[in-house]
Amino acid sequence: MRKRHLQFGAAVLVAAATAGLLTQLGLGGSDKVQIGNGSVSALTHAVRTADALPQSVLDYPFAERNFASPNGGGARLLQLQGSLRLYAVPGKGGLLCLVEVDAVAETAGGACADRSTLRTGSIYMADLQEDGSRLVVGLVGDGHTYAEANGKRAPVQNNAFVLNHVQGGDLTVGSPTASQHVDIGG
Amino acid sequence: MRLRFQRRWAVAVAVIAALALTLASAAGAASYIYWWQRNMTPSDRGADSVTARNHIYNELYFGPNAGWRSEVWEVTPAGYRHFDKWCAGNCFNAHPGYYYTYSYCANRDGGTHFVYDCRDQW
């Protein structure tokens, strides 16, 4: 009788371990799928003049409270698309920041989150456009190769992506072997 | 005599203009904290909705351990939503002062989180 209880307990343990493993592999609960270790190789590139953040961004209260350095030291320009520039900026403590600057629209924005966010998703911003869609920009860790929403896929270049005309609040980021669902809002 | 009188007027006008520019500059840098060191539930929202202003900046700051979804946005007295930004973590949106608006901020995570402050500028 006791032996049967032990066998039952062992079976339950094996089942639980299997379920947990399947979850980590992405066959369920994709929020917990991990890609990479949160490192961002773009931040290690040799510094260039274009990496400097505009003074207007450094003057916002956001910079003083979030950036590791008051002058935005360590920032790297990740992408330039038209008039839109995306920067990665080391943050205070464990924070890492994504900053967007549009010189033509005269707009700027930023998002800072714990670096561990990059293992299971993205540090992103999603801006409402005139047509009701969202312009989604994101910072991802090494290993991510694409971002996708509404069936449209954008490549990750230099740890960043840009997705235009996104409807709804669902985003997928992934690598050739795994994908992660990111609930961006809505 | 008449020339001396004109010079005095010119100096007076220059002083007044300089003073006006100084005051206008200070007014442009005004900022206001409209949510201050409180827990924010998913149904809460911070609001600067007493007077519509020509806003140029809106920010939500969870603190140094940020990681939750957030939102900052503005609404005109007529109800039109502008400068709406969803973010992961601490979030700001800076823009030209196109509209007179009220400012809002919200924690968009499923749980309650401490929000250090929300602030705007006009």
Interface residues (C-beta under 8 A of the other chain):
Chain A: S56 V57 Y60 P61 F62 R65 N66 K92 G93 G94 L95 A105 E106 T107 A108 G109 G110 A111 C112 A113 D114 S116 T117 G121 S122 I123 Y124 M125 A126 D127 L128 R134 G169 D183 I184 G185 G186
Chain B: S31 Y57 E59 Y61 P64 N65 A66 G67 R69 E71 W73 R81 H82 F83 D84 K85 W86 C87 A88 G89 N90 C91 F92 N93 A94 H95 P96 R108 R119
